[in-house]
């Protein structure tokens, strides 16, 4: 029998665009804004608002640097974000077990 | 690299309570209203509205019968619902692949 509680779903991660951001940040060392934007096919405003929510939850962090004198912003998953994402993945695995 | 498009997420299934309903109906022959209500810890009104959405999408169907002269309502996944759920599960598997 599956072990699934709707209230146990981390809605901060579950929202499709944030899920995309977290999945990418979890598998890549660092990513830039434009990369996320293209990979996830979202507008600037939409992406910014989702990034802000994840940053506020301390799941991701923003780093600003100068590369070749040009400002460069990159996004990284935090330890807290990794842990939350692992928990979310476990939930998905439970659903799949119930669904196959 | 993961293959994940936020716009490809089936939002009819993705919503946590509907995801719970679909997961249960996909793994059980038939379930009753009270069983769903207890397993998913939701109110009558909330459950009804999610069931209605899934019924409207023809992902599930409602059967009414009399058992021991008592009215009995049960919910079942349809072929269309099974197909949609399989597609959703494939998406989860992609996320897990990217997340592990």
N, CA and C atoms of all chains as a GROMACS GRO file, in nm:
protein
  600
    1UNK      N    1   0.084  -0.121   0.000
    1UNK     CA    2   0.000   0.000   0.000
    1UNK      C    3   0.088   0.126   0.000
    2UNK      N    4   0.047   0.222  -0.076
    2UNK     CA    5   0.128   0.344  -0.084
    2UNK      C    6   0.119   0.425   0.045
    3UNK      N    7   0.223   0.499   0.066
    3UNK     CA    8   0.231   0.585   0.184
    3UNK      C    9   0.237   0.728   0.131
    4UNK      N   10   0.121   0.788   0.114
    4UNK     CA   11   0.118   0.920   0.053
    4UNK      C   12   0.017   1.010   0.122
    5UNK      N   13   0.064   1.119   0.174
    5UNK     CA   14  -0.022   1.218   0.240
    5UNK      C   15  -0.014   1.349   0.162
    6UNK      N   16  -0.126   1.396   0.106
    6UNK     CA   17  -0.118   1.523   0.032
    6UNK      C   18  -0.054   1.635   0.114
    7UNK      N   19  -0.082   1.636   0.246
    7UNK     CA   20  -0.026   1.744   0.328
    7UNK      C   21   0.125   1.731   0.343
    8UNK      N   22   0.179   1.613   0.309
    8UNK     CA   23   0.323   1.593   0.321
    8UNK      C   24   0.400   1.640   0.199
    9UNK      N   25   0.328   1.687   0.098
    9UNK     CA   26   0.394   1.735  -0.023
    9UNK      C   27   0.454   1.874   0.002
   10UNK      N   28   0.582   1.888  -0.020
   10UNK     CA   29   0.648   2.017  -0.002
   10UNK      C   30   0.608   2.108  -0.120
   11UNK      N   31   0.513   2.195  -0.093
   11UNK     CA   32   0.458   2.277  -0.202
   11UNK      C   33   0.558   2.380  -0.255
   12UNK      N   34   0.657   2.408  -0.175
   12UNK     CA   35   0.761   2.500  -0.223
   12UNK      C   36   0.837   2.437  -0.340
   13UNK      N   37   0.851   2.306  -0.335
   13UNK     CA   38   0.922   2.237  -0.443
   13UNK      C   39   0.824   2.188  -0.550
   14UNK      N   40   0.703   2.153  -0.509
   14UNK     CA   41   0.608   2.085  -0.599
   14UNK      C   42   0.563   2.170  -0.718
   15UNK      N   43   0.555   2.298  -0.700
   15UNK     CA   44   0.511   2.386  -0.809
   15UNK      C   45   0.603   2.366  -0.932
   16UNK      N   46   0.544   2.336  -1.051
   16UNK     CA   47   0.626   2.290  -1.164
   16UNK      C   48   0.750   2.373  -1.196
   17UNK      N   49   0.740   2.505  -1.196
   17UNK     CA   50   0.859   2.583  -1.231
   17UNK      C   51   0.966   2.571  -1.122
   18UNK      N   52   0.922   2.577  -0.996
   18UNK     CA   53   1.021   2.561  -0.888
   18UNK      C   54   1.081   2.421  -0.887
   19UNK      N   55   1.000   2.324  -0.924
   19UNK     CA   56   1.050   2.187  -0.934
   19UNK      C   57   1.158   2.179  -1.041
   20UNK      N   58   1.136   2.249  -1.151
   20UNK     CA   59   1.236   2.254  -1.257
   20UNK      C   60   1.364   2.321  -1.209
   21UNK      N   61   1.350   2.432  -1.139
   21UNK     CA   62   1.469   2.503  -1.088
   21UNK      C   63   1.547   2.412  -0.994
   22UNK      N   64   1.476   2.350  -0.900
   22UNK     CA   65   1.542   2.266  -0.801
   22UNK      C   66   1.609   2.144  -0.866
   23UNK      N   67   1.542   2.087  -0.965
   23UNK     CA   68   1.598   1.969  -1.032
   23UNK      C   69   1.728   2.007  -1.105
   24UNK      N   70   1.726   2.121  -1.170
   24UNK     CA   71   1.846   2.166  -1.241
   24UNK      C   72   1.958   2.201  -1.143
   25UNK      N   73   1.924   2.278  -1.039
   25UNK     CA   74   2.028   2.320  -0.944
   25UNK      C   75   2.084   2.201  -0.867
   26UNK      N   76   2.000   2.100  -0.849
   26UNK     CA   77   2.047   1.983  -0.775
   26UNK      C   78   2.146   1.901  -0.857
   27UNK      N   79   2.136   1.913  -0.990
   27UNK     CA   80   2.224   1.828  -1.071
   27UNK      C   81   2.341   1.904  -1.131
   28UNK      N   82   2.337   2.037  -1.124
   28UNK     CA   83   2.446   2.117  -1.181
   28UNK      C   84   2.514   2.200  -1.072
   29UNK      N   85   2.643   2.215  -1.086
   29UNK     CA   86   2.722   2.290  -0.987
   29UNK      C   87   2.667   2.432  -0.969
   30UNK      N   88   2.648   2.499  -1.079
   30UNK     CA   89   2.591   2.634  -1.076
   30UNK      C   90   2.523   2.663  -1.209
   31UNK      N   91   2.421   2.747  -1.205
   31UNK     CA   92   2.358   2.786  -1.330
   31UNK      C   93   2.330   2.936  -1.328
   32UNK      N   94   2.320   2.992  -1.446
   32UNK     CA   95   2.289   3.134  -1.459
   32UNK      C   96   2.141   3.154  -1.487
   33UNK      N   97   2.098   3.279  -1.479
   33UNK     CA   98   1.957   3.313  -1.499
   33UNK      C   99   1.908   3.274  -1.639
   34UNK      N  100   1.987   3.310  -1.740
   34UNK     CA  101   1.942   3.284  -1.877
   34UNK      C  102   1.931   3.136  -1.909
   35UNK      N  103   2.022   3.060  -1.849
   35UNK     CA  104   2.016   2.916  -1.870
   35UNK      C  105   1.884   2.860  -1.815
   36UNK      N  106   1.851   2.900  -1.692
   36UNK     CA  107   1.725   2.855  -1.631
   36UNK      C  108   1.607   2.897  -1.717
   37UNK      N  109   1.613   3.021  -1.759
   37UNK     CA  110   1.503   3.077  -1.837
   37UNK      C  111   1.478   2.996  -1.964
   38UNK      N  112   1.586   2.963  -2.032
   38UNK     CA  113   1.573   2.887  -2.156
   38UNK      C  114   1.531   2.743  -2.132
   39UNK      N  115   1.595   2.680  -2.034
   39UNK     CA  116   1.564   2.540  -2.008
   39UNK      C  117   1.419   2.522  -1.964
   40UNK      N  118   1.368   2.620  -1.888
   40UNK     CA  119   1.235   2.604  -1.832
   40UNK      C  120   1.126   2.678  -1.911
   41UNK      N  121   1.169   2.746  -2.017
   41UNK     CA  122   1.074   2.821  -2.102
   41UNK      C  123   0.981   2.911  -2.021
   42UNK      N  124   1.040   2.998  -1.942
   42UNK     CA  125   0.961   3.092  -1.862
   42UNK      C  126   1.005   3.235  -1.888
   43UNK      N  127   0.919   3.328  -1.852
   43UNK     CA  128   0.952   3.469  -1.867
   43UNK      C  129   1.043   3.513  -1.752
   44UNK      N  130   1.111   3.626  -1.770
   44UNK     CA  131   1.197   3.682  -1.666
   44UNK      C  132   1.123   3.700  -1.534
   45UNK      N  133   1.006   3.762  -1.544
   45UNK     CA  134   0.931   3.796  -1.422
   45UNK      C  135   0.889   3.671  -1.346
   46UNK      N  136   0.839   3.576  -1.421
   46UNK     CA  137   0.794   3.451  -1.364
   46UNK      C  138   0.910   3.377  -1.296
   47UNK      N  139   1.021   3.369  -1.366
   47UNK     CA  140   1.137   3.300  -1.309
   47UNK      C  141   1.186   3.372  -1.184
   48UNK      N  142   1.195   3.505  -1.191
   48UNK     CA  143   1.243   3.583  -1.076
   48UNK      C  144   1.158   3.557  -0.952
   49UNK      N  145   1.027   3.552  -0.971
   49UNK     CA  146   0.941   3.537  -0.853
   49UNK      C  147   0.958   3.398  -0.791
   50UNK      N  148   0.980   3.297  -0.875
   50UNK     CA  149   1.001   3.162  -0.820
   50UNK      C  150   1.138   3.150  -0.754
   51UNK      N  151   1.238   3.213  -0.814
   51UNK     CA  152   1.371   3.213  -0.754
   51UNK      C  153   1.366   3.279  -0.616
   52UNK      N  154   1.293   3.388  -0.610
   52UNK     CA  155   1.282   3.463  -0.484
   52UNK      C  156   1.223   3.375  -0.374
   53UNK      N  157   1.119   3.299  -0.409
   53UNK     CA  158   1.057   3.211  -0.309
   53UNK      C  159   1.155   3.105  -0.259
   54UNK      N  160   1.231   3.050  -0.351
   54UNK     CA  161   1.327   2.946  -0.311
   54UNK      C  162   1.443   3.004  -0.232
   55UNK      N  163   1.478   3.128  -0.263
   55UNK     CA  164   1.587   3.194  -0.192
   55UNK      C  165   1.541   3.226  -0.049
   56UNK      N  166   1.418   3.273  -0.038
   56UNK     CA  167   1.361   3.307   0.092
   56UNK      C  168   1.355   3.183   0.183
   57UNK      N  169   1.329   3.069   0.123
   57UNK     CA  170   1.323   2.944   0.199
   57UNK      C  171   1.463   2.890   0.227
   58UNK      N  172   1.564   2.961   0.177
   58UNK     CA  173   1.705   2.918   0.188
   58UNK      C  174   1.732   2.784   0.121
   59UNK      N  175   1.658   2.757   0.015
   59UNK     CA  176   1.683   2.634  -0.061
   59UNK      C  177   1.790   2.660  -0.168
   60UNK      N  178   1.797   2.784  -0.211
   60UNK     CA  179   1.900   2.818  -0.311
   60UNK      C  180   1.967   2.948  -0.268
   61UNK      N  181   2.085   2.971  -0.323
   61UNK     CA  182   2.149   3.100  -0.295
   61UNK      C  183   2.201   3.161  -0.424
   62UNK      N  184   2.208   3.293  -0.418
   62UNK     CA  185   2.251   3.368  -0.534
   62UNK      C  186   2.394   3.416  -0.509
   63UNK      N  187   2.480   3.399  -0.608
   63UNK     CA  188   2.616   3.452  -0.594
   63UNK      C  189   2.641   3.549  -0.708
   64UNK      N  190   2.700   3.660  -0.671
   64UNK     CA  191   2.730   3.760  -0.772
   64UNK      C  192   2.881   3.774  -0.786
   65UNK      N  193   2.928   3.778  -0.907
   65UNK     CA  194   3.072   3.788  -0.930
   65UNK      C  195   3.098   3.869  -1.055
   66UNK      N  196   3.224   3.905  -1.076
   66UNK     CA  197   3.262   3.968  -1.202
   66UNK      C  198   3.349   3.871  -1.279
   67UNK      N  199   3.310   3.842  -1.400
   67UNK     CA  200   3.391   3.754  -1.484
   67UNK      C  201   3.423   3.835  -1.609
   68UNK      N  202   3.553   3.851  -1.636
   68UNK     CA  203   3.597   3.939  -1.745
   68UNK      C  204   3.534   4.077  -1.732
   69UNK      N  205   3.532   4.127  -1.611
   69UNK     CA  206   3.476   4.259  -1.580
   69UNK      C  207   3.325   4.271  -1.602
   70UNK      N  208   3.261   4.159  -1.634
   70UNK     CA  209   3.116   4.164  -1.651
   70UNK      C  210   3.048   4.104  -1.529
   71UNK      N  211   2.939   4.166  -1.481
   71UNK     CA  212   2.870   4.109  -1.366
   71UNK      C  213   2.809   3.974  -1.403
   72UNK      N  214   2.821   3.880  -1.314
   72UNK     CA  215   2.772   3.745  -1.342
   72UNK      C  216   2.698   3.693  -1.219
   73UNK      N  217   2.574   3.656  -1.238
   73UNK     CA  218   2.494   3.606  -1.127
   73UNK      C  219   2.472   3.458  -1.146
   74UNK      N  220   2.497   3.381  -1.041
   74UNK     CA  221   2.472   3.238  -1.053
   74UNK      C  222   2.391   3.187  -0.934
   75UNK      N  223   2.324   3.078  -0.956
   75UNK     CA  224   2.236   3.020  -0.855
   75UNK      C  225   2.285   2.882  -0.815
   76UNK      N  226   2.275   2.855  -0.687
   76UNK     CA  227   2.328   2.731  -0.631
   76UNK      C  228   2.228   2.674  -0.532
   77UNK      N  229   2.224   2.543  -0.522
   77UNK     CA  230   2.139   2.481  -0.422
   77UNK      C  231   2.216   2.483  -0.288
   78UNK      N  232   2.144   2.503  -0.178
   78UNK     CA  233   2.207   2.502  -0.045
   78UNK      C  234   2.195   2.362   0.017
   79UNK      N  235   2.259   2.342   0.131
   79UNK     CA  236   2.245   2.214   0.201
   79UNK      C  237   2.099   2.190   0.240
   80UNK      N  238   2.036   2.296   0.288
   80UNK     CA  239   1.894   2.287   0.326
   80UNK      C  240   1.808   2.250   0.204
   81UNK      N  241   1.842   2.310   0.091
   81UNK     CA  242   1.769   2.282  -0.031
   81UNK      C  243   1.789   2.137  -0.077
   82UNK      N  244   1.913   2.089  -0.064
   82UNK     CA  245   1.943   1.951  -0.102
   82UNK      C  246   1.863   1.853  -0.019
   83UNK      N  247   1.856   1.883   0.111
   83UNK     CA  248   1.784   1.795   0.203
   83UNK      C  249   1.634   1.795   0.169
   84UNK      N  250   1.581   1.912   0.145
   84UNK     CA  251   1.439   1.922   0.112
   84UNK      C  252   1.410   1.850  -0.020
   85UNK      N  253   1.502   1.864  -0.114
   85UNK     CA  254   1.483   1.800  -0.244
   85UNK      C  255   1.489   1.648  -0.231
   86UNK      N  256   1.581   1.599  -0.148
   86UNK     CA  257   1.588   1.454  -0.124
   86UNK      C  258   1.457   1.403  -0.065
   87UNK      N  259   1.402   1.478   0.029
   87UNK     CA  260   1.274   1.439   0.089
   87UNK      C  261   1.164   1.434  -0.016
   88UNK      N  262   1.167   1.531  -0.104
   88UNK     CA  263   1.067   1.537  -0.210
   88UNK      C  264   1.081   1.417  -0.305
   89UNK      N  265   1.206   1.386  -0.338
   89UNK     CA  266   1.233   1.272  -0.428
   89UNK      C  267   1.183   1.141  -0.364
   90UNK      N  268   1.200   1.129  -0.233
   90UNK     CA  269   1.150   1.008  -0.165
   90UNK      C  270   0.999   0.996  -0.179
   91UNK      N  271   0.932   1.109  -0.171
   91UNK     CA  272   0.786   1.109  -0.188
   91UNK      C  273   0.751   1.063  -0.330
   92UNK      N  274   0.823   1.114  -0.429
   92UNK     CA  275   0.798   1.072  -0.568
   92UNK      C  276   0.818   0.921  -0.581
   93UNK      N  277   0.922   0.872  -0.516
   93UNK     CA  278   0.950   0.728  -0.526
   93UNK      C  279   0.835   0.647  -0.468
   94UNK      N  280   0.777   0.697  -0.360
   94UNK     CA  281   0.661   0.629  -0.302
   94UNK      C  282   0.543   0.626  -0.398
   95UNK      N  283   0.521   0.738  -0.465
   95UNK     CA  284   0.410   0.746  -0.560
   95UNK      C  285   0.434   0.648  -0.674
   96UNK      N  286   0.557   0.643  -0.721
   96UNK     CA  287   0.589   0.551  -0.831
   96UNK      C  288   0.569   0.406  -0.788
   97UNK      N  289   0.611   0.374  -0.666
   97UNK     CA  290   0.591   0.238  -0.615
   97UNK      C  291   0.442   0.204  -0.615
   98UNK      N  292   0.360   0.301  -0.575
   98UNK     CA  293   0.215   0.278  -0.572
   98UNK      C  294   0.156   0.276  -0.713
   99UNK      N  295   0.232   0.334  -0.807
   99UNK     CA  296   0.176   0.354  -0.940
   99UNK      C  297   0.223   0.254  -1.044
  100UNK      N  298   0.305   0.159  -1.000
  100UNK     CA  299   0.354   0.062  -1.099
  100UNK      C  300   0.321  -0.080  -1.056
  101UNK      N  301   2.158   1.470  -1.874
  101UNK     CA  302   2.079   1.591  -1.846
  101UNK      C  303   1.930   1.558  -1.836
  102UNK      N  304   1.866   1.619  -1.743
  102UNK     CA  305   1.724   1.589  -1.726
  102UNK      C  306   1.641   1.646  -1.839
  103UNK      N  307   1.529   1.582  -1.860
  103UNK     CA  308   1.436   1.624  -1.962
  103UNK      C  309   1.308   1.664  -1.889
  104UNK      N  310   1.300   1.791  -1.853
  104UNK     CA  311   1.187   1.834  -1.772
  104UNK      C  312   1.137   1.970  -1.817
  105UNK      N  313   1.013   1.974  -1.855
  105UNK     CA  314   0.950   2.099  -1.898
  105UNK      C  315   0.836   2.130  -1.800
  106UNK      N  316   0.841   2.243  -1.730
  106UNK     CA  317   0.730   2.273  -1.638
  106UNK      C  318   0.595   2.268  -1.708
  107UNK      N  319   0.592   2.312  -1.835
  107UNK     CA  320   0.463   2.315  -1.904
  107UNK      C  321   0.414   2.175  -1.939
  108UNK      N  322   0.504   2.076  -1.927
  108UNK     CA  323   0.465   1.938  -1.957
  108UNK      C  324   0.403   1.866  -1.838
  109UNK      N  325   0.400   1.934  -1.723
  109UNK     CA  326   0.342   1.872  -1.603
  109UNK      C  327   0.190   1.873  -1.614
  110UNK      N  328   0.129   1.759  -1.602
  110UNK     CA  329  -0.017   1.748  -1.607
  110UNK      C  330  -0.073   1.800  -1.474
  111UNK      N  331  -0.119   1.925  -1.477
  111UNK     CA  332  -0.162   1.989  -1.353
  111UNK      C  333  -0.289   1.928  -1.296
  112UNK      N  334  -0.362   1.858  -1.380
  112UNK     CA  335  -0.481   1.791  -1.330
  112UNK      C  336  -0.441   1.681  -1.232
  113UNK      N  337  -0.328   1.620  -1.257
  113UNK     CA  338  -0.281   1.513  -1.168
  113UNK      C  339  -0.187   1.568  -1.061
  114UNK      N  340  -0.112   1.672  -1.096
  114UNK     CA  341  -0.004   1.721  -1.009
  114UNK      C  342  -0.052   1.776  -0.874
  115UNK      N  343  -0.170   1.834  -0.870
  115UNK     CA  344  -0.221   1.890  -0.745
  115UNK      C  345  -0.225   1.780  -0.638
  116UNK      N  346  -0.164   1.805  -0.518
  116UNK     CA  347  -0.143   1.696  -0.421
  116UNK      C  348  -0.264   1.607  -0.391
  117UNK      N  349  -0.380   1.666  -0.371
  117UNK     CA  350  -0.494   1.581  -0.336
  117UNK      C  351  -0.536   1.494  -0.456
  118UNK      N  352  -0.537   1.555  -0.575
  118UNK     CA  353  -0.573   1.475  -0.693
  118UNK      C  354  -0.466   1.369  -0.721
  119UNK      N  355  -0.343   1.402  -0.691
  119UNK     CA  356  -0.236   1.304  -0.707
  119UNK      C  357  -0.260   1.186  -0.613
  120UNK      N  358  -0.305   1.216  -0.492
  120UNK     CA  359  -0.337   1.110  -0.396
  120UNK      C  360  -0.452   1.024  -0.446
  121UNK      N  361  -0.557   1.088  -0.498
  121UNK     CA  362  -0.673   1.014  -0.549
  121UNK      C  363  -0.630   0.922  -0.664
  122UNK      N  364  -0.554   0.979  -0.757
  122UNK     CA  365  -0.513   0.901  -0.875
  122UNK      C  366  -0.421   0.785  -0.835
  123UNK      N  367  -0.332   0.811  -0.739
  123UNK     CA  368  -0.240   0.705  -0.696
  123UNK      C  369  -0.317   0.590  -0.633
  124UNK      N  370  -0.416   0.624  -0.551
  124UNK     CA  371  -0.496   0.520  -0.487
  124UNK      C  372  -0.582   0.445  -0.590
  125UNK      N  373  -0.649   0.520  -0.675
  125UNK     CA  374  -0.736   0.455  -0.773
  125UNK      C  375  -0.656   0.372  -0.873
  126UNK      N  376  -0.534   0.414  -0.898
  126UNK     CA  377  -0.451   0.338  -0.992
  126UNK      C  378  -0.407   0.204  -0.934
  127UNK      N  379  -0.399   0.198  -0.801
  127UNK     CA  380  -0.348   0.074  -0.742
  127UNK      C  381  -0.458  -0.014  -0.684
  128UNK      N  382  -0.579   0.040  -0.670
  128UNK     CA  383  -0.688  -0.039  -0.613
  128UNK      C  384  -0.801  -0.054  -0.714
  129UNK      N  385  -0.863  -0.168  -0.712
  129UNK     CA  386  -0.973  -0.198  -0.805
  129UNK      C  387  -1.084  -0.094  -0.795
  130UNK      N  388  -1.127  -0.066  -0.674
  130UNK     CA  389  -1.229   0.036  -0.652
  130UNK      C  390  -1.216   0.089  -0.511
  131UNK      N  391  -1.254   0.214  -0.491
  131UNK     CA  392  -1.251   0.268  -0.356
  131UNK      C  393  -1.378   0.350  -0.332
  132UNK      N  394  -1.414   0.362  -0.207
  132UNK     CA  395  -1.530   0.441  -0.169
  132UNK      C  396  -1.489   0.580  -0.123
  133UNK      N  397  -1.589   0.667  -0.111
  133UNK     CA  398  -1.564   0.805  -0.073
  133UNK      C  399  -1.496   0.815   0.065
  134UNK      N  400  -1.548   0.742   0.160
  134UNK     CA  401  -1.492   0.753   0.296
  134UNK      C  402  -1.350   0.702   0.306
  135UNK      N  403  -1.322   0.600   0.229
  135UNK     CA  404  -1.185   0.548   0.228
  135UNK      C  405  -1.090   0.657   0.178
  136UNK      N  406  -1.124   0.720   0.067
  136UNK     CA  407  -1.040   0.828   0.012
  136UNK      C  408  -1.024   0.940   0.114
  137UNK      N  409  -1.137   0.974   0.174
  137UNK     CA  410  -1.137   1.085   0.271
  137UNK      C  411  -1.040   1.058   0.386
  138UNK      N  412  -1.044   0.936   0.436
  138UNK     CA  413  -0.957   0.903   0.549
  138UNK      C  414  -0.811   0.890   0.508
  139UNK      N  415  -0.789   0.824   0.396
  139UNK     CA  416  -0.650   0.804   0.351
  139UNK      C  417  -0.582   0.936   0.319
  140UNK      N  418  -0.661   1.031   0.264
  140UNK     CA  419  -0.599   1.156   0.220
  140UNK      C  420  -0.617   1.270   0.320
  141UNK      N  421  -0.684   1.240   0.431
  141UNK     CA  422  -0.708   1.343   0.535
  141UNK      C  423  -0.763   1.473   0.477
  142UNK      N  424  -0.874   1.461   0.407
  142UNK     CA  425  -0.936   1.581   0.351
  142UNK      C  426  -1.083   1.591   0.394
  143UNK      N  427  -1.137   1.710   0.380
  143UNK     CA  428  -1.279   1.729   0.414
  143UNK      C  429  -1.366   1.679   0.298
  144UNK      N  430  -1.493   1.656   0.326
  144UNK     CA  431  -1.588   1.613   0.223
  144UNK      C  432  -1.589   1.708   0.104
  145UNK      N  433  -1.600   1.837   0.134
  145UNK     CA  434  -1.614   1.937   0.028
  145UNK      C  435  -1.492   1.942  -0.062
  146UNK      N  436  -1.377   1.939   0.003
  146UNK     CA  437  -1.252   1.944  -0.069
  146UNK      C  438  -1.236   1.820  -0.159
  147UNK      N  439  -1.264   1.704  -0.102
  147UNK     CA  440  -1.252   1.580  -0.178
  147UNK      C  441  -1.350   1.581  -0.296
  148UNK      N  442  -1.474   1.621  -0.270
  148UNK     CA  443  -1.575   1.624  -0.377
  148UNK      C  444  -1.530   1.710  -0.494
  149UNK      N  445  -1.475   1.826  -0.463
  149UNK     CA  446  -1.439   1.916  -0.572
  149UNK      C  447  -1.324   1.858  -0.655
  150UNK      N  448  -1.232   1.789  -0.590
  150UNK     CA  449  -1.122   1.728  -0.667
  150UNK      C  450  -1.170   1.608  -0.747
  151UNK      N  451  -1.260   1.531  -0.690
  151UNK     CA  452  -1.318   1.417  -0.762
  151UNK      C  453  -1.391   1.466  -0.886
  152UNK      N  454  -1.463   1.576  -0.870
  152UNK     CA  455  -1.539   1.631  -0.981
  152UNK      C  456  -1.447   1.670  -1.097
  153UNK      N  457  -1.334   1.731  -1.062
  153UNK     CA  458  -1.240   1.771  -1.168
  153UNK      C  459  -1.186   1.650  -1.243
  154UNK      N  460  -1.155   1.545  -1.169
  154UNK     CA  461  -1.100   1.425  -1.233
  154UNK      C  462  -1.207   1.353  -1.315
  155UNK      N  463  -1.331   1.361  -1.268
  155UNK     CA  464  -1.442   1.297  -1.340
  155UNK      C  465  -1.468   1.372  -1.471
  156UNK      N  466  -1.463   1.503  -1.461
  156UNK     CA  467  -1.485   1.588  -1.578
  156UNK      C  468  -1.379   1.562  -1.685
  157UNK      N  469  -1.257   1.534  -1.641
  157UNK     CA  470  -1.148   1.505  -1.734
  157UNK      C  471  -1.156   1.361  -1.784
  158UNK      N  472  -1.254   1.287  -1.733
  158UNK     CA  473  -1.272   1.144  -1.766
  158UNK      C  474  -1.154   1.059  -1.723
  159UNK      N  475  -1.088   1.101  -1.616
  159UNK     CA  476  -0.978   1.021  -1.561
  159UNK      C  477  -1.031   0.917  -1.463
  160UNK      N  478  -1.144   0.949  -1.402
  160UNK     CA  479  -1.205   0.853  -1.309
  160UNK      C  480  -1.355   0.846  -1.339
  161UNK      N  481  -1.416   0.739  -1.292
  161UNK     CA  482  -1.561   0.733  -1.308
  161UNK      C  483  -1.626   0.688  -1.178
  162UNK      N  484  -1.749   0.732  -1.164
  162UNK     CA  485  -1.823   0.703  -1.042
  162UNK      C  486  -1.924   0.594  -1.074
  163UNK      N  487  -1.931   0.493  -0.988
  163UNK     CA  488  -2.034   0.389  -1.007
  163UNK      C  489  -2.122   0.385  -0.883
  164UNK      N  490  -2.250   0.378  -0.908
  164UNK     CA  491  -2.343   0.373  -0.796
  164UNK      C  492  -2.414   0.237  -0.798
  165UNK      N  493  -2.424   0.177  -0.680
  165UNK     CA  494  -2.487   0.046  -0.673
  165UNK      C  495  -2.560   0.033  -0.540
  166UNK      N  496  -2.637  -0.074  -0.528
  166UNK     CA  497  -2.697  -0.104  -0.398
  166UNK      C  498  -2.634  -0.232  -0.346
  167UNK      N  499  -2.580  -0.225  -0.227
  167UNK     CA  500  -2.522  -0.344  -0.167
  167UNK      C  501  -2.596  -0.365  -0.036
  168UNK      N  502  -2.655  -0.480  -0.020
  168UNK     CA  503  -2.740  -0.505   0.097
  168UNK      C  504  -2.846  -0.395   0.111
  169UNK      N  505  -2.902  -0.358   0.001
  169UNK     CA  506  -3.006  -0.253  -0.005
  169UNK      C  507  -2.959  -0.113   0.034
  170UNK      N  508  -2.827  -0.101   0.053
  170UNK     CA  509  -2.775   0.033   0.086
  170UNK      C  510  -2.707   0.092  -0.036
  171UNK      N  511  -2.728   0.222  -0.061
  171UNK     CA  512  -2.660   0.283  -0.176
  171UNK      C  513  -2.509   0.282  -0.152
  172UNK      N  514  -2.435   0.251  -0.257
  172UNK     CA  515  -2.290   0.242  -0.245
  172UNK      C  516  -2.225   0.309  -0.366
  173UNK      N  517  -2.143   0.406  -0.338
  173UNK     CA  518  -2.077   0.478  -0.447
  173UNK      C  519  -1.930   0.439  -0.449
  174UNK      N  520  -1.880   0.406  -0.566
  174UNK     CA  521  -1.737   0.373  -0.573
  174UNK      C  522  -1.672   0.447  -0.690
  175UNK      N  523  -1.544   0.464  -0.678
  175UNK     CA  524  -1.466   0.539  -0.776
  175UNK      C  525  -1.364   0.448  -0.841
  176UNK      N  526  -1.346   0.467  -0.971
  176UNK     CA  527  -1.259   0.380  -1.049
  176UNK      C  528  -1.178   0.465  -1.146
  177UNK      N  529  -1.059   0.421  -1.175
  177UNK     CA  530  -0.979   0.491  -1.275
  177UNK      C  531  -1.024   0.443  -1.413
  178UNK      N  532  -1.024   0.531  -1.512
  178UNK     CA  533  -1.062   0.493  -1.649
  178UNK      C  534  -0.936   0.461  -1.730
  179UNK      N  535  -0.954   0.412  -1.851
  179UNK     CA  536  -0.838   0.387  -1.937
  179UNK      C  537  -0.764   0.518  -1.965
  180UNK      N  538  -0.841   0.624  -1.989
  180UNK     CA  539  -0.781   0.756  -2.014
  180UNK      C  540  -0.701   0.802  -1.892
  181UNK      N  541  -0.758   0.777  -1.775
  181UNK     CA  542  -0.690   0.815  -1.651
  181UNK      C  543  -0.563   0.736  -1.630
  182UNK      N  544  -0.568   0.607  -1.662
  182UNK     CA  545  -0.448   0.522  -1.647
  182UNK      C  546  -0.336   0.572  -1.737
  183UNK      N  547  -0.375   0.608  -1.860
  183UNK     CA  548  -0.276   0.654  -1.957
  183UNK      C  549  -0.213   0.785  -1.908
  184UNK      N  550  -0.297   0.876  -1.861
  184UNK     CA  551  -0.247   1.006  -1.812
  184UNK      C  552  -0.157   0.984  -1.690
  185UNK      N  553  -0.197   0.893  -1.605
  185UNK     CA  554  -0.118   0.867  -1.485
  185UNK      C  555   0.018   0.807  -1.522
  186UNK      N  556   0.017   0.717  -1.619
  186UNK     CA  557   0.145   0.659  -1.665
  186UNK      C  558   0.238   0.768  -1.718
  187UNK      N  559   0.181   0.861  -1.795
  187UNK     CA  560   0.260   0.972  -1.847
  187UNK      C  561   0.318   1.056  -1.733
  188UNK      N  562   0.237   1.077  -1.632
  188UNK     CA  563   0.282   1.155  -1.516
  188UNK      C  564   0.395   1.082  -1.442
  189UNK      N  565   0.379   0.952  -1.428
  189UNK     CA  566   0.481   0.872  -1.359
  189UNK      C  567   0.614   0.878  -1.436
  190UNK      N  568   0.605   0.877  -1.568
  190UNK     CA  569   0.728   0.887  -1.648
  190UNK      C  570   0.800   1.019  -1.621
  191UNK      N  571   0.722   1.124  -1.605
  191UNK     CA  572   0.780   1.255  -1.573
  191UNK      C  573   0.850   1.249  -1.437
  192UNK      N  574   0.785   1.187  -1.338
  192UNK     CA  575   0.848   1.174  -1.206
  192UNK      C  576   0.979   1.096  -1.216
  193UNK      N  577   0.977   0.992  -1.299
  193UNK     CA  578   1.098   0.911  -1.313
  193UNK      C  579   1.212   0.995  -1.371
  194UNK      N  580   1.178   1.084  -1.465
  194UNK     CA  581   1.280   1.173  -1.521
  194UNK      C  582   1.337   1.265  -1.414
  195UNK      N  583   1.249   1.317  -1.329
  195UNK     CA  584   1.295   1.408  -1.223
  195UNK      C  585   1.387   1.333  -1.128
  196UNK      N  586   1.349   1.210  -1.094
  196UNK     CA  587   1.431   1.131  -1.003
  196UNK      C  588   1.566   1.102  -1.066
  197UNK      N  589   1.567   1.070  -1.194
  197UNK     CA  590   1.694   1.046  -1.264
  197UNK      C  591   1.784   1.168  -1.253
  198UNK      N  592   1.724   1.286  -1.269
  198UNK     CA  593   1.800   1.409  -1.259
  198UNK      C  594   1.839   1.441  -1.115
  199UNK      N  595   1.766   1.381  -1.022
  199UNK     CA  596   1.784   1.418  -0.880
  199UNK      C  597   1.868   1.322  -0.801
  200UNK      N  598   1.916   1.219  -0.866
  200UNK     CA  599   1.995   1.121  -0.789
  200UNK      C  600   2.134   1.104  -0.848
   0.00000   0.00000   0.00000
